[in-house]
Structure formats: structure tokens, C-alpha cells
Amino acid sequence: MKNIYIKIEYDGTSYSGWQRQKNALSVQQVIEEAIHDLTGEDVRIIGSGRTDRGVHARGQVANFYTCSSIPPDKFSFALNSKLPPDIRIKESKEVNMDFHARFCALAKRYIYSIAMDRQGIAIGRNYYYNVNVLLNTDAMAKAAKLFEGTHDFKAFMSTGSNVHDTIRTVYSSCVITRPPFVYFDIIGNGFLYNMVRIMAGTLVEVGRGKLTLSDVKTAIESGDREKAGPTAPPNGLCLEEVYYDKIDFDMKKIQKNAFTY
């Protein structure tokens, strides 16, 4: 038996999210069915984490166990021949049997993309949150820096979540402006349910002038969900990368090889 690592890119527009569900089509289900078509095995792939309906990924990671004779590095090509065009396996390889895509992850990187257009955008509408006003991106950039460090991020978690430990560490949080587009880039050791989307919604409210830097500080310090901004739409969010190796997870290296906005 082998443990296979796969790195996945997908457009989440047509899916109910990453995780398999009873009454809706998920990314996980589609990949598992493709593996079954190839190997005849009923496998359950282990993802690095969930993404919601409409959320995208460039660097989702999963692993699965197989007795197939397919060479590990060829699984990507074989699976892509079975998968729809909105799901691509970018890399496949054999890893140690104790590798677990979720529990071995050191950190994750998300990017939330915003378009500032009064009329709305047609091209790219599935990948950007369109805001029909000009945002104060300088204020947004200052607010994003407040997220850095180890904090209790309870105010940035959707109500109803059953997570008890809401303390997370954010290694990097920044706003990059490429008019008419704005990108919120964040790296952390873990994220609460809808945490990045609530942060993005909060930054948009800062950009609109409806929240101040002081308001953001208060939200972090109080842990009061009502103090933070709304949950931004899912289509602007993309899981960019999951880090496993301490050598790869080096902030200087990450910044050098940053996503081209």
C-alpha cells in the first residue's frame, strides 16, 4: 500500500464545497469517484481542510492510500483524464505512510480578491467580490496588519461553530492594490470557520469608511462577532497554498515567491 499526496486546483463555483455531502456535489466526491474509475478502489481522500460552496483553491492538498500499481507521479495525469476541467491535479507523489494532509499542515495561505467597479464586472465575476465604490485601500492595509500575531479571533468566526479554541496565529496579513483590484493576502497556522471571509468583510467596511482602525482593534480584543464586519461572499476567496515543510515555510522565501497579483 502507498500513501499518495495530491495538490489540487479547482474552481469552486459549481460545487457545494470541498467536503463530501449527502445531497450535493462536492470536490472531494468528484475526485474520489475519479480514483475509483482508475483503480477500482473505494477510497476516502483526506483534505488539508474544508472550503465552502463557491470558494476556490490553487493549492488544496489531499492524500489517500492505494494498492494501485500506477506510479505515484503519474496519478496526476491519470486523474486529470477522468476529472472535469474545473478540477485539476497539479502534482502527485508518494509520501510517508504517516503523512496526513490535515494534521501535518504547518500553515495555510489564502487570498481574498476584490474588484472596485461601479457597474460590476462580467469577466472574473466568479473570482472577485465586486464593490461598487472606491475603497480607501491605505486604511484597509493598516487594518490588515492588526490581524498579525497570536490573538483570540472569536469575533471573526461564524456564529454556531462548535470550535472551542479560537486562538490562532497570523504570520502575515497584507492588502495589495492593483486598481481596480484589491487583494487581501493572509497566512496563518489555522483559520476558524469563515474567518478569512469575515476579515475581508471587515476590511471592506474599513475601506468604505464605516469602520475605523479602532473598531477593528475593539473587535479583536472583545471577541464580539457584532463588532466585526459582515461575511464577504465566498467567490472572492481562494486557498493558495498549504505549507508542510519547515524549510518551505519560511517567510522570506514565501515573500520572494509571492503570488503575482
The 8 nearest C-alpha neighbors of each residue, nearest first, counted from 0:
[[1, 66, 65, 64, 2, 67, 96, 68],
 [2, 0, 65, 64, 3, 66, 93, 96],
 [1, 3, 64, 96, 94, 63, 93, 95],
 [4, 2, 93, 62, 63, 92, 94, 64],
 [5, 3, 62, 92, 91, 61, 93, 94],
 [6, 4, 91, 61, 90, 60, 62, 7],
 [5, 7, 60, 90, 89, 59, 88, 58],
 [8, 6, 88, 59, 89, 58, 87, 60],
 [9, 7, 57, 56, 87, 58, 86, 88],
 [10, 8, 86, 56, 85, 55, 11, 87],
 [9, 11, 55, 85, 12, 86, 56, 8],
 [10, 12, 53, 55, 54, 14, 13, 9],
 [13, 11, 53, 10, 14, 125, 54, 52],
 [14, 12, 11, 53, 15, 10, 52, 24],
 [15, 13, 25, 16, 11, 24, 12, 52],
 [14, 16, 52, 25, 24, 23, 51, 17],
 [17, 15, 52, 51, 14, 50, 25, 18],
 [16, 18, 26, 50, 49, 25, 27, 51],
 [19, 17, 27, 16, 25, 49, 20, 26],
 [18, 20, 25, 28, 27, 17, 21, 24],
 [21, 19, 23, 22, 18, 25, 24, 15],
 [20, 22, 23, 19, 24, 25, 28, 18],
 [21, 23, 20, 24, 19, 15, 25, 28],
 [24, 22, 20, 15, 21, 25, 14, 19],
 [23, 25, 14, 15, 28, 20, 26, 22],
 [26, 24, 15, 14, 19, 28, 16, 27],
 [27, 25, 17, 29, 28, 30, 16, 14],
 [26, 28, 30, 25, 17, 19, 29, 18],
 [27, 29, 31, 25, 19, 26, 30, 32],
 [28, 30, 32, 26, 31, 27, 33, 25],
 [31, 29, 33, 27, 32, 28, 34, 26],
 [32, 30, 34, 28, 33, 29, 27, 35],
 [31, 33, 35, 29, 30, 34, 28, 36],
 [32, 34, 30, 36, 35, 31, 81, 78],
 [35, 33, 31, 37, 32, 36, 38, 30],
 [34, 36, 39, 40, 32, 38, 37, 33],
 [37, 35, 33, 34, 39, 38, 32, 81],
 [38, 36, 34, 35, 39, 33, 78, 77],
 [37, 39, 40, 35, 36, 34, 67, 65],
 [40, 38, 35, 36, 37, 41, 34, 67],
 [41, 39, 35, 38, 42, 34, 65, 36],
 [40, 42, 35, 39, 43, 31, 34, 32],
 [43, 41, 40, 44, 31, 63, 64, 35],
 [42, 44, 31, 45, 63, 41, 64, 27],
 [43, 45, 63, 62, 42, 61, 46, 31],
 [44, 46, 61, 62, 100, 63, 43, 47],
 [47, 45, 61, 48, 100, 60, 101, 44],
 [46, 48, 101, 100, 60, 61, 59, 45],
 [49, 47, 46, 101, 50, 17, 59, 100],
 [48, 50, 17, 18, 51, 46, 16, 47],
 [49, 51, 17, 16, 54, 48, 52, 18],
 [52, 50, 16, 54, 53, 49, 17, 15],
 [51, 53, 16, 15, 54, 14, 11, 50],
 [52, 54, 12, 11, 234, 233, 51, 55],
 [55, 53, 11, 233, 234, 236, 51, 52],
 [56, 54, 237, 11, 10, 9, 236, 238],
 [57, 55, 238, 237, 8, 9, 58, 59],
 [56, 58, 8, 239, 238, 59, 9, 7],
 [57, 59, 240, 239, 56, 7, 8, 6],
 [58, 60, 7, 56, 6, 57, 8, 238],
 [61, 59, 6, 47, 5, 46, 7, 100],
 [62, 60, 46, 45, 100, 5, 47, 4],
 [63, 61, 4, 45, 3, 44, 100, 5],
 [62, 64, 44, 3, 2, 45, 65, 43],
 [63, 65, 2, 1, 3, 0, 62, 66],
 [66, 64, 1, 67, 0, 2, 63, 3],
 [65, 67, 0, 1, 68, 64, 40, 38],
 [68, 66, 65, 69, 38, 0, 1, 70],
 [67, 69, 70, 66, 71, 65, 38, 1],
 [68, 70, 67, 71, 74, 73, 38, 72],
 [71, 69, 73, 72, 68, 74, 67, 92],
 [72, 70, 92, 73, 93, 74, 91, 69],
 [73, 71, 92, 91, 70, 74, 75, 90],
 [74, 72, 70, 75, 71, 76, 77, 69],
 [73, 75, 77, 76, 71, 72, 78, 91],
 [74, 76, 88, 78, 91, 73, 77, 90],
 [77, 75, 79, 73, 74, 78, 80, 88],
 [78, 76, 74, 80, 79, 75, 73, 81],
 [77, 79, 81, 80, 75, 76, 74, 82],
 [78, 80, 82, 76, 81, 77, 87, 75],
 [79, 81, 78, 77, 82, 76, 83, 75],
 [82, 80, 78, 79, 33, 83, 77, 36],
 [81, 83, 79, 80, 78, 86, 33, 84],
 [84, 82, 85, 86, 81, 79, 87, 80],
 [83, 85, 86, 82, 87, 79, 9, 10],
 [84, 86, 10, 9, 83, 87, 11, 8],
 [87, 85, 9, 84, 83, 8, 82, 10],
 [88, 86, 8, 7, 89, 79, 9, 85],
 [87, 89, 7, 75, 90, 6, 79, 8],
 [88, 90, 6, 7, 87, 75, 8, 91],
 [91, 89, 6, 5, 88, 75, 92, 72],
 [92, 90, 5, 72, 75, 4, 74, 71],
 [93, 91, 71, 72, 4, 3, 94, 5],
 [92, 94, 3, 71, 2, 4, 1, 95],
 [95, 93, 2, 3, 4, 96, 92, 98],
 [96, 94, 97, 98, 2, 93, 1, 3],
 [95, 97, 2, 98, 94, 1, 64, 99],
 [96, 98, 95, 99, 94, 2, 103, 100],
 [99, 97, 95, 96, 100, 94, 103, 2],
 [100, 98, 103, 102, 101, 97, 62, 45],
 [101, 99, 47, 61, 46, 103, 62, 102],
 [100, 102, 47, 99, 104, 103, 46, 48],
 [101, 103, 99, 104, 100, 47, 98, 105],
 [102, 104, 99, 101, 100, 243, 105, 98],
 [105, 103, 243, 102, 101, 106, 242, 100],
 [106, 104, 243, 242, 188, 103, 107, 244],
 [107, 105, 188, 242, 187, 104, 241, 189],
 [108, 106, 241, 186, 187, 240, 242, 188],
 [107, 109, 186, 240, 239, 185, 238, 241],
 [110, 108, 238, 239, 185, 237, 184, 186],
 [111, 109, 184, 237, 183, 236, 112, 185],
 [110, 112, 236, 183, 235, 182, 237, 184],
 [113, 111, 182, 235, 127, 181, 110, 128],
 [112, 114, 128, 127, 181, 180, 129, 182],
 [115, 113, 180, 129, 179, 127, 128, 130],
 [116, 114, 130, 179, 131, 129, 133, 132],
 [115, 117, 131, 119, 118, 114, 130, 129],
 [116, 118, 131, 119, 132, 115, 130, 133],
 [119, 117, 116, 131, 120, 129, 115, 130],
 [118, 120, 116, 117, 129, 131, 121, 130],
 [119, 121, 124, 122, 116, 118, 123, 129],
 [122, 120, 124, 123, 119, 125, 118, 129],
 [121, 123, 124, 120, 125, 126, 119, 127],
 [122, 124, 126, 125, 121, 127, 120, 114],
 [123, 125, 121, 126, 127, 122, 120, 128],
 [126, 124, 123, 234, 127, 12, 235, 128],
 [127, 125, 235, 234, 123, 124, 112, 128],
 [128, 126, 235, 113, 112, 124, 114, 129],
 [129, 127, 113, 235, 114, 130, 112, 232],
 [128, 130, 114, 113, 127, 115, 119, 131],
 [129, 131, 115, 132, 114, 116, 128, 113],
 [130, 132, 117, 116, 115, 129, 119, 118],
 [133, 131, 130, 117, 115, 134, 116, 207],
 [134, 132, 115, 135, 131, 207, 116, 130],
 [135, 133, 206, 207, 136, 132, 203, 115],
 [136, 134, 206, 137, 138, 139, 207, 133],
 [135, 137, 139, 138, 134, 206, 140, 176],
 [138, 136, 140, 139, 135, 141, 206, 174],
 [137, 139, 141, 136, 140, 135, 142, 206],
 [138, 140, 136, 142, 202, 137, 141, 206],
 [141, 139, 174, 143, 137, 142, 138, 173],
 [142, 140, 138, 144, 139, 143, 137, 145],
 [141, 143, 139, 145, 144, 140, 212, 138],
 [144, 142, 140, 145, 141, 173, 172, 146],
 [143, 145, 146, 142, 141, 147, 172, 173],
 [146, 144, 143, 142, 147, 216, 141, 215],
 [145, 147, 144, 143, 148, 172, 169, 142],
 [148, 146, 169, 145, 144, 170, 171, 172],
 [149, 147, 169, 168, 170, 150, 146, 145],
 [148, 150, 168, 167, 169, 166, 147, 151],
 [151, 149, 166, 152, 167, 148, 168, 219],
 [150, 152, 166, 165, 153, 167, 222, 219],
 [153, 151, 155, 154, 165, 150, 166, 219],
 [152, 154, 222, 155, 156, 165, 151, 224],
 [155, 153, 224, 222, 223, 152, 156, 218],
 [156, 154, 194, 153, 152, 197, 224, 198],
 [157, 155, 194, 153, 192, 191, 154, 193],
 [158, 156, 193, 192, 160, 159, 155, 194],
 [157, 159, 160, 156, 224, 161, 192, 154],
 [158, 160, 161, 157, 156, 162, 192, 163],
 [161, 159, 158, 162, 157, 192, 156, 163],
 [160, 162, 163, 159, 158, 164, 192, 157],
 [163, 161, 160, 164, 165, 191, 192, 159],
 [162, 164, 165, 161, 160, 166, 153, 191],
 [165, 163, 166, 162, 151, 167, 153, 191],
 [164, 166, 151, 153, 152, 163, 167, 162],
 [167, 165, 151, 150, 164, 152, 149, 168],
 [166, 168, 149, 150, 189, 165, 151, 169],
 [169, 167, 149, 148, 187, 188, 170, 150],
 [168, 170, 187, 147, 148, 171, 186, 149],
 [171, 169, 187, 186, 147, 168, 148, 172],
 [170, 172, 186, 185, 169, 147, 173, 187],
 [173, 171, 185, 143, 144, 184, 147, 146],
 [172, 174, 184, 143, 183, 140, 144, 185],
 [173, 175, 183, 140, 182, 184, 176, 143],
 [176, 174, 182, 181, 173, 183, 177, 140],
 [175, 177, 181, 178, 180, 182, 174, 136],
 [176, 178, 180, 181, 179, 175, 260, 182],
 [179, 177, 180, 176, 181, 115, 114, 175],
 [178, 180, 115, 114, 177, 181, 116, 176],
 [181, 179, 114, 178, 177, 113, 176, 115],
 [180, 182, 176, 113, 175, 177, 112, 114],
 [183, 181, 112, 175, 174, 111, 184, 113],
 [182, 184, 174, 111, 110, 173, 112, 185],
 [185, 183, 110, 173, 172, 109, 182, 174],
 [186, 184, 172, 109, 171, 108, 110, 183],
 [187, 185, 108, 171, 170, 107, 169, 109],
 [188, 186, 169, 170, 189, 106, 168, 107],
 [187, 189, 106, 168, 105, 107, 169, 167],
 [188, 190, 187, 167, 106, 107, 191, 168],
 [191, 189, 194, 192, 167, 187, 188, 195],
 [190, 192, 194, 156, 193, 189, 165, 155],
 [191, 193, 194, 156, 157, 190, 160, 195],
 [194, 192, 196, 195, 156, 157, 197, 191],
 [193, 195, 155, 191, 156, 197, 192, 196],
 [196, 194, 198, 197, 193, 199, 190, 109],
 [195, 197, 231, 199, 193, 230, 198, 194],
 [198, 196, 230, 200, 194, 199, 195, 155],
 [197, 199, 195, 201, 196, 200, 194, 202],
 [200, 198, 196, 202, 201, 197, 195, 231],
 [201, 199, 231, 197, 229, 203, 230, 228],
 [200, 202, 228, 198, 204, 199, 203, 227],
 [201, 203, 205, 199, 204, 139, 200, 206],
 [202, 204, 206, 200, 205, 201, 207, 199],
 [203, 205, 207, 201, 209, 206, 202, 210],
 [206, 204, 210, 202, 208, 203, 207, 211],
 [205, 207, 135, 134, 203, 204, 208, 139],
 [206, 208, 204, 205, 209, 134, 203, 135],
 [209, 207, 205, 206, 210, 204, 211, 135],
 [208, 210, 204, 207, 205, 211, 206, 203],
 [211, 209, 205, 204, 208, 214, 212, 215],
 [212, 210, 214, 213, 205, 215, 208, 209],
 [213, 211, 215, 214, 142, 216, 210, 205],
 [212, 214, 216, 211, 215, 217, 210, 218],
 [213, 215, 217, 211, 212, 216, 210, 218],
 [216, 214, 218, 212, 217, 213, 219, 211],
 [217, 215, 213, 219, 214, 218, 220, 212],
 [216, 218, 214, 220, 215, 219, 221, 213],
 [217, 219, 226, 215, 221, 216, 227, 220],
 [220, 218, 216, 217, 222, 221, 152, 154],
 [219, 221, 217, 218, 222, 216, 151, 150],
 [222, 220, 223, 218, 219, 217, 154, 226],
 [221, 223, 154, 153, 219, 220, 218, 224],
 [224, 222, 154, 221, 225, 226, 218, 153],
 [223, 225, 154, 226, 227, 155, 222, 153],
 [226, 224, 223, 227, 154, 228, 218, 229],
 [227, 225, 218, 224, 223, 228, 214, 154],
 [228, 226, 218, 225, 224, 201, 154, 215],
 [227, 229, 201, 200, 197, 204, 230, 226],
 [230, 228, 200, 197, 231, 201, 227, 196],
 [231, 229, 197, 200, 196, 232, 228, 193],
 [230, 232, 200, 196, 197, 199, 229, 233],
 [233, 231, 234, 235, 128, 230, 196, 236],
 [234, 232, 54, 53, 235, 236, 231, 52],
 [233, 235, 126, 53, 54, 125, 236, 232],
 [236, 234, 127, 112, 126, 128, 111, 233],
 [237, 235, 111, 54, 234, 233, 110, 55],
 [236, 238, 55, 56, 110, 109, 239, 54],
 [239, 237, 56, 109, 240, 57, 58, 108],
 [240, 238, 58, 57, 109, 108, 237, 56],
 [239, 241, 58, 108, 107, 238, 242, 59],
 [240, 242, 107, 106, 108, 58, 104, 243],
 [241, 243, 106, 105, 104, 248, 107, 244],
 [244, 242, 104, 105, 103, 245, 241, 248],
 [243, 245, 247, 246, 248, 242, 105, 104],
 [246, 244, 248, 247, 243, 249, 105, 242],
 [245, 247, 244, 248, 249, 243, 252, 242],
 [248, 246, 244, 245, 249, 242, 252, 243],
 [247, 249, 245, 246, 242, 244, 250, 253],
 [248, 250, 252, 251, 247, 253, 246, 245],
 [249, 251, 253, 252, 254, 248, 170, 171],
 [252, 250, 254, 253, 249, 255, 256, 248],
 [251, 253, 255, 249, 250, 254, 256, 247],
 [254, 252, 250, 256, 251, 255, 257, 249],
 [253, 255, 257, 251, 256, 252, 250, 258],
 [256, 254, 252, 253, 257, 251, 250, 258],
 [257, 255, 253, 254, 252, 258, 259, 251],
 [258, 256, 254, 255, 253, 259, 252, 260],
 [257, 259, 260, 256, 239, 254, 253, 110],
 [260, 258, 257, 256, 175, 182, 177, 255],
 [259, 258, 177, 182, 175, 176, 257, 180]]
